[in-house]
Amino acid sequence: MTCPRDTDLSAYVDHMMKPPERARFNGHLQACPICQQRLDDMTALGTSLRALPSPQLGFDLAAQWNDRLHTQPLGRRPARAGAGWRGWMPVGLAGLTTGLALVSGLWLGGLMLGGLMLGGAAASVSGGALVRVFDPIPPGGLCAAAEICRLPKGMP
Ligand SMILES: [Zn+2]
């Protein structure tokens, strides 16, 4: 018989083996000094583990947790009835801020396009100059080759 695994040895020590298997294992233990030594070591380990003192808590942890679970948190109060529109105040402020940002963006965009939205001086700006703002090379920029920048011939 080959030597048993540690799990089988542990089962033997804990008396968890079936009687026929235990009898076969006893036969092997009589003939194998290695397994006898393993059995002695495992028995000594179990004995020393059982001899360790059990730690004792100085307080009742379950009672403390029960107290915490059944009390109201201090920083949180229940919602009052009739809070009404004041509960939605942060949402209203956010919407107002977003609206102001949108209006100012439209106004600044109108200024960038030469005041077309406001009329007046916009008539002096030609439509071609407005489109040039979105060209790959901005007005005043340098272009190494006209083919790269897709400039029509004759343009500076
Ligand atoms: Zn063995």
Backbone and ligand atoms as CSV (ligand in chain L), in Angstrom:
chain,resi,resn,atom,element,x,y,z
A,1,MET,N,N,0.841,-1.182,0.000
A,1,MET,CA,C,0.000,0.000,0.000
A,1,MET,C,C,0.876,1.232,0.000
A,2,THR,N,N,0.499,2.197,-0.837
A,2,THR,CA,C,1.253,3.457,-0.843
A,2,THR,C,C,0.837,4.281,0.365
A,3,CYS,N,N,1.691,5.226,0.726
A,3,CYS,CA,C,1.417,6.068,1.897
A,3,CYS,C,C,0.198,6.945,1.642
A,4,PRO,N,N,-0.669,7.114,2.605
A,4,PRO,CA,C,-1.884,7.926,2.428
A,4,PRO,C,C,-1.575,9.417,2.386
A,5,ARG,N,N,-2.502,10.149,1.814
A,5,ARG,CA,C,-2.367,11.611,1.764
A,5,ARG,C,C,-2.638,12.195,3.152
A,6,ASP,N,N,-2.273,13.463,3.296
A,6,ASP,CA,C,-2.499,14.136,4.586
A,6,ASP,C,C,-3.976,14.203,4.943
A,7,THR,N,N,-4.827,14.358,3.936
A,7,THR,CA,C,-6.267,14.432,4.240
A,7,THR,C,C,-6.768,13.100,4.795
A,8,ASP,N,N,-6.248,11.988,4.242
A,8,ASP,CA,C,-6.643,10.688,4.766
A,8,ASP,C,C,-6.111,10.497,6.182
A,9,LEU,N,N,-4.893,10.958,6.418
A,9,LEU,CA,C,-4.314,10.864,7.754
A,9,LEU,C,C,-5.120,11.685,8.754
A,10,SER,N,N,-5.545,12.861,8.315
A,10,SER,CA,C,-6.363,13.714,9.183
A,10,SER,C,C,-7.707,13.048,9.479
A,11,ALA,N,N,-8.276,12.401,8.466
A,11,ALA,CA,C,-9.534,11.689,8.686
A,11,ALA,C,C,-9.344,10.554,9.689
A,12,TYR,N,N,-8.205,9.896,9.637
A,12,TYR,CA,C,-7.911,8.817,10.591
A,12,TYR,C,C,-7.816,9.376,12.008
A,13,VAL,N,N,-7.107,10.514,12.154
A,13,VAL,CA,C,-6.944,11.121,13.475
A,13,VAL,C,C,-8.293,11.570,14.032
A,14,ASP,N,N,-9.157,12.069,13.169
A,14,ASP,CA,C,-10.463,12.569,13.615
A,14,ASP,C,C,-11.520,11.471,13.696
A,15,HIS,N,N,-11.119,10.229,13.462
A,15,HIS,CA,C,-12.044,9.082,13.500
A,15,HIS,C,C,-13.180,9.258,12.504
A,16,MET,N,N,-12.854,9.712,11.344
A,16,MET,CA,C,-13.853,9.925,10.299
A,16,MET,C,C,-13.793,8.858,9.203
A,17,MET,N,N,-12.883,7.869,9.339
A,17,MET,CA,C,-12.779,6.806,8.328
A,17,MET,C,C,-13.793,5.706,8.613
A,18,LYS,N,N,-14.232,5.038,7.557
A,18,LYS,CA,C,-15.126,3.888,7.708
A,18,LYS,C,C,-14.290,2.718,8.251
A,19,PRO,N,N,-14.915,1.825,8.992
A,19,PRO,CA,C,-14.162,0.734,9.655
A,19,PRO,C,C,-13.282,-0.094,8.714
A,20,PRO,N,N,-13.752,-0.513,7.510
A,20,PRO,CA,C,-12.831,-1.312,6.678
A,20,PRO,C,C,-11.608,-0.510,6.235
A,21,GLU,N,N,-11.846,0.747,5.924
A,21,GLU,CA,C,-10.738,1.601,5.485
A,21,GLU,C,C,-9.785,1.858,6.655
A,22,ARG,N,N,-10.336,2.002,7.845
A,22,ARG,CA,C,-9.520,2.241,9.032
A,22,ARG,C,C,-8.663,1.000,9.346
A,23,ALA,N,N,-9.231,-0.169,9.160
A,23,ALA,CA,C,-8.473,-1.409,9.419
A,23,ALA,C,C,-7.317,-1.547,8.436
A,24,ARG,N,N,-7.568,-1.209,7.181
A,24,ARG,CA,C,-6.507,-1.266,6.180
A,24,ARG,C,C,-5.395,-0.260,6.517
A,25,PHE,N,N,-5.838,0.937,6.988
A,25,PHE,CA,C,-4.882,1.983,7.334
A,25,PHE,C,C,-4.050,1.556,8.545
A,26,ASN,N,N,-4.665,0.870,9.499
A,26,ASN,CA,C,-3.915,0.371,10.660
A,26,ASN,C,C,-2.830,-0.605,10.239
A,27,GLY,N,N,-3.143,-1.442,9.252
A,27,GLY,CA,C,-2.140,-2.384,8.750
A,27,GLY,C,C,-0.950,-1.673,8.148
A,28,HIS,N,N,-1.224,-0.581,7.434
A,28,HIS,CA,C,-0.128,0.170,6.840
A,28,HIS,C,C,0.700,0.860,7.927
A,29,LEU,N,N,0.046,1.376,8.945
A,29,LEU,CA,C,0.769,2.087,10.001
A,29,LEU,C,C,1.730,1.149,10.753
A,30,GLN,N,N,1.368,-0.143,10.881
A,30,GLN,CA,C,2.242,-1.089,11.578
A,30,GLN,C,C,3.539,-1.312,10.804
A,31,ALA,N,N,3.465,-1.168,9.463
A,31,ALA,CA,C,4.626,-1.486,8.648
A,31,ALA,C,C,5.394,-0.253,8.184
A,32,CYS,N,N,4.841,0.962,8.339
A,32,CYS,CA,C,5.476,2.162,7.770
A,32,CYS,C,C,5.858,3.141,8.880
A,33,PRO,N,N,7.150,3.256,9.194
A,33,PRO,CA,C,7.560,4.193,10.255
A,33,PRO,C,C,7.338,5.661,9.868
A,34,ILE,N,N,7.373,5.951,8.548
A,34,ILE,CA,C,7.163,7.345,8.105
A,34,ILE,C,C,5.734,7.785,8.442
A,35,CYS,N,N,4.777,6.937,8.105
A,35,CYS,CA,C,3.379,7.293,8.383
A,35,CYS,C,C,3.111,7.312,9.888
A,36,GLN,N,N,3.798,6.454,10.623
A,36,GLN,CA,C,3.639,6.486,12.084
A,36,GLN,C,C,4.117,7.830,12.632
A,37,GLN,N,N,5.249,8.318,12.090
A,37,GLN,CA,C,5.760,9.635,12.522
A,37,GLN,C,C,4.794,10.753,12.127
A,38,ARG,N,N,4.242,10.669,10.909
A,38,ARG,CA,C,3.264,11.688,10.464
A,38,ARG,C,C,2.037,11.676,11.364
A,39,LEU,N,N,1.586,10.490,11.727
A,39,LEU,CA,C,0.421,10.377,12.604
A,39,LEU,C,C,0.703,10.974,13.981
A,40,ASP,N,N,1.905,10.722,14.496
A,40,ASP,CA,C,2.271,11.289,15.804
A,40,ASP,C,C,2.326,12.814,15.738
A,41,ASP,N,N,2.907,13.343,14.648
A,41,ASP,CA,C,2.992,14.804,14.504
A,41,ASP,C,C,1.598,15.435,14.422
A,42,MET,N,N,0.731,14.780,13.637
A,42,MET,CA,C,-0.612,15.350,13.476
A,42,MET,C,C,-1.400,15.267,14.777
A,43,THR,N,N,-1.227,14.194,15.523
A,43,THR,CA,C,-1.916,14.060,16.810
A,43,THR,C,C,-1.402,15.108,17.800
A,44,ALA,N,N,-0.086,15.324,17.806
A,44,ALA,CA,C,0.495,16.327,18.708
A,44,ALA,C,C,0.018,17.731,18.332
A,45,LEU,N,N,-0.093,17.990,17.032
A,45,LEU,CA,C,-0.570,19.310,16.600
A,45,LEU,C,C,-2.010,19.534,17.055
A,46,GLY,N,N,-2.861,18.544,16.885
A,46,GLY,CA,C,-4.249,18.667,17.312
A,46,GLY,C,C,-4.366,18.879,18.813
A,47,THR,N,N,-3.532,18.139,19.570
A,47,THR,CA,C,-3.571,18.283,21.029
A,47,THR,C,C,-3.139,19.678,21.451
A,48,SER,N,N,-2.065,20.181,20.825
A,48,SER,CA,C,-1.592,21.517,21.225
A,48,SER,C,C,-2.585,22.610,20.791
A,49,LEU,N,N,-3.261,22.421,19.666
A,49,LEU,CA,C,-4.262,23.420,19.246
A,49,LEU,C,C,-5.456,23.434,20.198
A,50,ARG,N,N,-5.861,22.281,20.660
A,50,ARG,CA,C,-6.983,22.234,21.591
A,50,ARG,C,C,-6.601,22.810,22.955
A,51,ALA,N,N,-5.296,22.812,23.273
A,51,ALA,CA,C,-4.849,23.335,24.570
A,51,ALA,C,C,-4.784,24.859,24.582
A,52,LEU,N,N,-4.878,25.497,23.404
A,52,LEU,CA,C,-4.804,26.971,23.373
A,52,LEU,C,C,-6.021,27.565,24.065
A,53,PRO,N,N,-5.819,28.652,24.782
A,53,PRO,CA,C,-6.974,29.264,25.458
A,53,PRO,C,C,-7.875,29.969,24.449
A,54,SER,N,N,-9.148,29.960,24.721
A,54,SER,CA,C,-10.094,30.681,23.866
A,54,SER,C,C,-10.090,32.149,24.269
A,55,PRO,N,N,-9.990,33.029,23.311
A,55,PRO,CA,C,-9.997,34.460,23.666
A,55,PRO,C,C,-11.384,34.876,24.174
A,56,GLN,N,N,-11.383,35.669,25.183
A,56,GLN,CA,C,-12.627,36.173,25.761
A,56,GLN,C,C,-12.736,37.672,25.478
A,57,LEU,N,N,-13.870,38.085,24.953
A,57,LEU,CA,C,-14.090,39.502,24.741
A,57,LEU,C,C,-14.493,40.141,26.059
A,58,GLY,N,N,-14.049,41.355,26.266
A,58,GLY,CA,C,-14.389,42.060,27.490
A,58,GLY,C,C,-15.737,42.756,27.410
A,59,PHE,N,N,-16.435,42.601,26.309
A,59,PHE,CA,C,-17.726,43.279,26.164
A,59,PHE,C,C,-18.629,42.432,25.280
A,60,ASP,N,N,-19.908,42.783,25.265
A,60,ASP,CA,C,-20.890,42.060,24.461
A,60,ASP,C,C,-21.044,42.788,23.120
A,61,LEU,N,N,-20.412,42.265,22.111
A,61,LEU,CA,C,-20.430,42.920,20.807
A,61,LEU,C,C,-21.828,42.881,20.181
A,62,ALA,N,N,-22.557,41.813,20.385
A,62,ALA,CA,C,-23.896,41.703,19.789
A,62,ALA,C,C,-24.830,42.773,20.352
A,63,ALA,N,N,-24.746,43.040,21.642
A,63,ALA,CA,C,-25.611,44.067,22.235
A,63,ALA,C,C,-25.273,45.446,21.669
A,64,GLN,N,N,-23.986,45.721,21.458
A,64,GLN,CA,C,-23.602,47.022,20.897
A,64,GLN,C,C,-24.134,47.187,19.483
A,65,TRP,N,N,-24.048,46.128,18.686
A,65,TRP,CA,C,-24.548,46.233,17.307
A,65,TRP,C,C,-26.059,46.369,17.280
A,66,ASN,N,N,-26.739,45.673,18.168
A,66,ASN,CA,C,-28.194,45.825,18.230
A,66,ASN,C,C,-28.577,47.249,18.590
A,67,ASP,N,N,-27.848,47.853,19.528
A,67,ASP,CA,C,-28.136,49.244,19.890
A,67,ASP,C,C,-27.932,50.169,18.705
A,68,ARG,N,N,-26.866,49.954,17.950
A,68,ARG,CA,C,-26.601,50.817,16.792
A,68,ARG,C,C,-27.638,50.629,15.695
A,69,LEU,N,N,-28.084,49.421,15.511
A,69,LEU,CA,C,-29.043,49.167,14.433
A,69,LEU,C,C,-30.426,49.730,14.742
A,70,HIS,N,N,-30.771,49.822,16.007
A,70,HIS,CA,C,-32.126,50.238,16.348
A,70,HIS,C,C,-32.233,51.700,16.744
A,71,THR,N,N,-31.140,52.450,16.664
A,71,THR,CA,C,-31.221,53.878,16.963
A,71,THR,C,C,-31.111,54.660,15.661
A,72,GLN,N,N,-31.671,55.860,15.649
A,72,GLN,CA,C,-31.616,56.727,14.470
A,72,GLN,C,C,-30.213,57.328,14.373
A,73,PRO,N,N,-29.686,57.465,13.164
A,73,PRO,CA,C,-28.427,58.185,13.018
A,73,PRO,C,C,-28.612,59.636,13.444
A,74,LEU,N,N,-27.588,60.204,14.059
A,74,LEU,CA,C,-27.709,61.547,14.606
A,74,LEU,C,C,-27.767,62.622,13.520
A,75,GLY,N,N,-26.996,62.468,12.460
A,75,GLY,CA,C,-26.908,63.526,11.451
A,75,GLY,C,C,-28.062,63.539,10.471
A,76,ARG,N,N,-28.945,62.594,10.554
A,76,ARG,CA,C,-30.006,62.492,9.550
A,76,ARG,C,C,-31.369,62.588,10.229
A,77,ARG,N,N,-32.134,63.532,9.818
A,77,ARG,CA,C,-33.475,63.692,10.366
A,77,ARG,C,C,-34.478,63.200,9.346
A,78,PRO,N,N,-35.608,62.739,9.789
A,78,PRO,CA,C,-36.628,62.314,8.824
A,78,PRO,C,C,-37.143,63.520,8.043
A,79,ALA,N,N,-37.580,63.251,6.823
A,79,ALA,CA,C,-38.060,64.324,5.961
A,79,ALA,C,C,-39.340,64.913,6.542
A,80,ARG,N,N,-39.405,66.234,6.534
A,80,ARG,CA,C,-40.595,66.901,7.047
A,80,ARG,C,C,-41.647,66.967,5.960
A,81,ALA,N,N,-42.847,66.839,6.401
A,81,ALA,CA,C,-43.940,66.992,5.443
A,81,ALA,C,C,-44.078,68.463,5.099
A,82,GLY,N,N,-44.366,68.754,3.861
A,82,GLY,CA,C,-44.591,70.127,3.444
A,82,GLY,C,C,-43.325,70.885,3.122
A,83,ALA,N,N,-42.197,70.187,2.887
A,83,ALA,CA,C,-40.968,70.886,2.507
A,83,ALA,C,C,-41.172,71.568,1.164
A,84,GLY,N,N,-42.007,70.984,0.312
A,84,GLY,CA,C,-42.434,71.632,-0.924
A,84,GLY,C,C,-41.315,71.976,-1.879
A,85,TRP,N,N,-41.412,73.175,-2.437
A,85,TRP,CA,C,-40.503,73.567,-3.517
A,85,TRP,C,C,-39.089,73.790,-3.028
A,86,ARG,N,N,-38.903,73.975,-1.702
A,86,ARG,CA,C,-37.538,74.206,-1.215
A,86,ARG,C,C,-36.656,72.989,-1.407
A,87,GLY,N,N,-37.251,71.822,-1.513
A,87,GLY,CA,C,-36.469,70.621,-1.785
A,87,GLY,C,C,-35.916,70.595,-3.202
A,88,TRP,N,N,-36.582,71.304,-4.108
A,88,TRP,CA,C,-36.150,71.348,-5.505
A,88,TRP,C,C,-35.277,72.557,-5.793
A,89,MET,N,N,-34.935,73.362,-4.799
A,89,MET,CA,C,-34.163,74.585,-5.010
A,89,MET,C,C,-32.824,74.325,-5.686
A,90,PRO,N,N,-32.017,73.344,-5.287
A,90,PRO,CA,C,-30.734,73.135,-5.990
A,90,PRO,C,C,-30.932,72.798,-7.463
A,91,VAL,N,N,-31.958,72.053,-7.796
A,91,VAL,CA,C,-32.214,71.705,-9.193
A,91,VAL,C,C,-32.575,72.959,-9.979
A,92,GLY,N,N,-33.380,73.840,-9.386
A,92,GLY,CA,C,-33.765,75.082,-10.054
A,92,GLY,C,C,-32.565,75.987,-10.283
A,93,LEU,N,N,-31.675,76.061,-9.310
A,93,LEU,CA,C,-30.462,76.872,-9.482
A,93,LEU,C,C,-29.584,76.303,-10.581
A,94,ALA,N,N,-29.479,75.007,-10.651
A,94,ALA,CA,C,-28.662,74.396,-11.703
A,94,ALA,C,C,-29.258,74.680,-13.069
A,95,GLY,N,N,-30.576,74.619,-13.181
A,95,GLY,CA,C,-31.222,74.908,-14.456
A,95,GLY,C,C,-31.041,76.359,-14.850
A,96,LEU,N,N,-31.155,77.273,-13.880
A,96,LEU,CA,C,-30.965,78.692,-14.171
A,96,LEU,C,C,-29.534,78.957,-14.621
A,97,THR,N,N,-28.567,78.358,-13.962
A,97,THR,CA,C,-27.164,78.530,-14.331
A,97,THR,C,C,-26.909,77.988,-15.730
A,98,THR,N,N,-27.468,76.832,-16.044
A,98,THR,CA,C,-27.296,76.260,-17.378
A,98,THR,C,C,-27.915,77.163,-18.432
A,99,GLY,N,N,-29.071,77.699,-18.155
A,99,GLY,CA,C,-29.721,78.600,-19.103
A,99,GLY,C,C,-28.898,79.861,-19.338
A,100,LEU,N,N,-28.355,80.440,-18.274
A,100,LEU,CA,C,-27.519,81.631,-18.433
A,100,LEU,C,C,-26.267,81.314,-19.244
A,101,ALA,N,N,-25.667,80.167,-19.023
A,101,ALA,CA,C,-24.477,79.788,-19.790
A,101,ALA,C,C,-24.817,79.627,-21.266
A,102,LEU,N,N,-25.980,79.050,-21.560
A,102,LEU,CA,C,-26.397,78.869,-22.953
A,102,LEU,C,C,-26.647,80.209,-23.633
A,103,VAL,N,N,-27.310,81.109,-22.953
A,103,VAL,CA,C,-27.593,82.426,-23.538
A,103,VAL,C,C,-26.303,83.204,-23.756
A,104,SER,N,N,-25.386,83.163,-22.779
A,104,SER,CA,C,-24.125,83.896,-22.964
A,104,SER,C,C,-23.293,83.275,-24.078
A,105,GLY,N,N,-23.361,81.962,-24.246
A,105,GLY,CA,C,-22.645,81.325,-25.355
A,105,GLY,C,C,-23.197,81.751,-26.696
A,106,LEU,N,N,-24.498,81.835,-26.793
A,106,LEU,CA,C,-25.100,82.303,-28.048
A,106,LEU,C,C,-24.729,83.756,-28.327
A,107,TRP,N,N,-24.708,84.559,-27.307
A,107,TRP,CA,C,-24.360,85.972,-27.472
A,107,TRP,C,C,-22.896,86.120,-27.916
A,108,LEU,N,N,-21.993,85.375,-27.253
A,108,LEU,CA,C,-20.577,85.447,-27.632
A,108,LEU,C,C,-20.358,84.883,-29.032
A,109,GLY,N,N,-21.072,83.830,-29.388
A,109,GLY,CA,C,-20.969,83.289,-30.740
A,109,GLY,C,C,-21.435,84.302,-31.782
A,110,GLY,N,N,-22.475,85.047,-31.451
A,110,GLY,CA,C,-22.953,86.089,-32.350
A,110,GLY,C,C,-21.915,87.187,-32.520
A,111,LEU,N,N,-21.226,87.529,-31.439
A,111,LEU,CA,C,-20.171,88.539,-31.534
A,111,LEU,C,C,-19.027,88.051,-32.407
A,112,MET,N,N,-18.683,86.755,-32.306
A,112,MET,CA,C,-17.580,86.205,-33.096
A,112,MET,C,C,-17.912,86.225,-34.585
A,113,LEU,N,N,-19.154,86.000,-34.922
A,113,LEU,CA,C,-19.544,85.995,-36.328
A,113,LEU,C,C,-19.802,87.397,-36.856
A,114,GLY,N,N,-19.341,88.382,-36.167
A,114,GLY,CA,C,-19.421,89.749,-36.678
A,114,GLY,C,C,-20.707,90.453,-36.343
A,115,GLY,N,N,-21.376,90.024,-35.384
A,115,GLY,CA,C,-22.582,90.710,-34.961
A,115,GLY,C,C,-23.737,90.525,-35.904
A,116,LEU,N,N,-23.769,89.418,-36.633
A,116,LEU,CA,C,-24.878,89.165,-37.552
A,116,LEU,C,C,-26.203,89.103,-36.803
A,117,MET,N,N,-26.170,88.585,-35.590
A,117,MET,CA,C,-27.411,88.457,-34.840
A,117,MET,C,C,-27.918,89.820,-34.384
A,118,LEU,N,N,-26.962,90.763,-34.250
A,118,LEU,CA,C,-27.376,92.075,-33.773
A,118,LEU,C,C,-27.651,93.032,-34.915
A,119,GLY,N,N,-27.238,92.682,-36.146
A,119,GLY,CA,C,-27.472,93.579,-37.288
A,119,GLY,C,C,-26.453,94.710,-37.254
A,120,GLY,N,N,-26.752,95.826,-37.853
A,120,GLY,CA,C,-25.887,96.994,-37.786
A,120,GLY,C,C,-24.618,96.809,-38.575
A,121,ALA,N,N,-23.467,96.770,-37.899
A,121,ALA,CA,C,-22.156,96.728,-38.545
A,121,ALA,C,C,-21.902,95.420,-39.268
A,122,ALA,N,N,-22.735,94.427,-39.085
A,122,ALA,CA,C,-22.523,93.143,-39.716
A,122,ALA,C,C,-22.600,93.231,-41.226
A,123,ALA,N,N,-23.243,94.220,-41.745
A,123,ALA,CA,C,-23.387,94.318,-43.185
A,123,ALA,C,C,-22.044,94.524,-43.874
A,124,SER,N,N,-21.054,95.086,-43.162
A,124,SER,CA,C,-19.749,95.337,-43.777
A,124,SER,C,C,-18.908,94.066,-43.873
A,125,VAL,N,N,-19.232,92.982,-43.140
A,125,VAL,CA,C,-18.455,91.745,-43.157
A,125,VAL,C,C,-18.996,90.866,-44.271
A,126,SER,N,N,-18.106,90.434,-45.150
A,126,SER,CA,C,-18.570,89.605,-46.244
A,126,SER,C,C,-18.744,88.165,-45.768
A,127,GLY,N,N,-19.556,87.401,-46.447
A,127,GLY,CA,C,-19.803,86.009,-46.087
A,127,GLY,C,C,-18.560,85.150,-46.215
A,128,GLY,N,N,-17.682,85.452,-47.172
A,128,GLY,CA,C,-16.463,84.674,-47.365
A,128,GLY,C,C,-15.520,84.782,-46.185
A,129,ALA,N,N,-15.445,85.961,-45.572
A,129,ALA,CA,C,-14.559,86.155,-44.420
A,129,ALA,C,C,-15.046,85.370,-43.220
A,130,LEU,N,N,-16.344,85.212,-43.082
A,130,LEU,CA,C,-16.872,84.443,-41.959
A,130,LEU,C,C,-16.511,82.978,-42.072
A,131,VAL,N,N,-16.580,82.440,-43.281
A,131,VAL,CA,C,-16.266,81.038,-43.491
A,131,VAL,C,C,-14.786,80.789,-43.274
A,132,ARG,N,N,-13.941,81.762,-43.533
A,132,ARG,CA,C,-12.491,81.582,-43.390
A,132,ARG,C,C,-12.095,81.286,-41.947
A,133,VAL,N,N,-12.939,81.624,-41.003
A,133,VAL,CA,C,-12.631,81.334,-39.601
A,133,VAL,C,C,-12.483,79.837,-39.394
A,134,PHE,N,N,-13.239,79.033,-40.156
A,134,PHE,CA,C,-13.208,77.586,-39.983
A,134,PHE,C,C,-12.275,76.884,-40.954
A,135,ASP,N,N,-11.426,77.605,-41.660
A,135,ASP,CA,C,-10.462,77.010,-42.577
A,135,ASP,C,C,-9.404,76.245,-41.790
A,136,PRO,N,N,-8.696,75.268,-42.436
A,136,PRO,CA,C,-7.624,74.545,-41.730
A,136,PRO,C,C,-6.498,75.483,-41.302
A,137,ILE,N,N,-6.242,76.522,-42.074
A,137,ILE,CA,C,-5.244,77.528,-41.691
A,137,ILE,C,C,-6.020,78.798,-41.339
A,138,PRO,N,N,-5.961,79.250,-40.106
A,138,PRO,CA,C,-6.727,80.443,-39.738
A,138,PRO,C,C,-6.205,81.669,-40.458
A,139,PRO,N,N,-7.011,82.702,-40.559
A,139,PRO,CA,C,-6.558,83.922,-41.218
A,139,PRO,C,C,-5.289,84.439,-40.551
A,140,GLY,N,N,-4.289,84.773,-41.372
A,140,GLY,CA,C,-3.014,85.239,-40.834
A,140,GLY,C,C,-2.028,84.117,-40.654
A,141,GLY,N,N,-2.447,82.832,-40.762
A,141,GLY,CA,C,-1.546,81.707,-40.609
A,141,GLY,C,C,-0.755,81.474,-41.881
A,142,LEU,N,N,0.324,80.697,-41.806
A,142,LEU,CA,C,1.170,80.411,-42.962
A,142,LEU,C,C,0.836,79.021,-43.496
A,143,CYS,N,N,0.870,78.903,-44.808
A,143,CYS,CA,C,0.647,77.621,-45.446
A,143,CYS,C,C,1.874,77.299,-46.288
A,144,ALA,N,N,2.471,76.130,-46.063
A,144,ALA,CA,C,3.702,75.766,-46.773
A,144,ALA,C,C,3.415,75.491,-48.242
A,145,ALA,N,N,2.334,74.843,-48.570
A,145,ALA,CA,C,1.985,74.547,-49.956
A,145,ALA,C,C,0.480,74.704,-50.117
A,146,ALA,N,N,0.075,75.303,-51.164
A,146,ALA,CA,C,-1.343,75.586,-51.386
A,146,ALA,C,C,-2.152,74.301,-51.521
A,147,GLU,N,N,-1.509,73.221,-52.033
A,147,GLU,CA,C,-2.231,71.968,-52.204
A,147,GLU,C,C,-2.581,71.348,-50.849
A,148,ILE,N,N,-1.688,71.494,-49.896
A,148,ILE,CA,C,-1.931,70.911,-48.567
A,148,ILE,C,C,-3.078,71.632,-47.872
A,149,CYS,N,N,-3.108,72.919,-48.009
A,149,CYS,CA,C,-4.112,73.715,-47.306
A,149,CYS,C,C,-5.395,73.852,-48.113
A,150,ARG,N,N,-5.441,73.254,-49.288
A,150,ARG,CA,C,-6.619,73.303,-50.151
A,150,ARG,C,C,-7.037,74.738,-50.470
A,151,LEU,N,N,-6.034,75.538,-50.721
A,151,LEU,CA,C,-6.317,76.925,-51.082
A,151,LEU,C,C,-6.477,77.021,-52.592
A,152,PRO,N,N,-7.487,77.727,-53.055
A,152,PRO,CA,C,-7.592,77.923,-54.501
A,152,PRO,C,C,-6.471,78.817,-55.005
A,153,LYS,N,N,-6.118,78.630,-56.255
A,153,LYS,CA,C,-5.032,79.421,-56.836
A,153,LYS,C,C,-5.406,80.894,-56.806
A,154,GLY,N,N,-4.404,81.687,-56.546
A,154,GLY,CA,C,-4.618,83.121,-56.513
A,154,GLY,C,C,-4.908,83.648,-55.128
A,155,MET,N,N,-5.162,82.744,-54.134
A,155,MET,CA,C,-5.400,83.226,-52.770
A,155,MET,C,C,-4.078,83.347,-52.050
A,156,PRO,N,N,-3.944,84.287,-51.201
A,156,PRO,CA,C,-2.679,84.456,-50.471
A,156,PRO,C,C,-2.474,83.355,-49.435
L,1,ZN,ZN,ZN,3.346,5.182,4.838
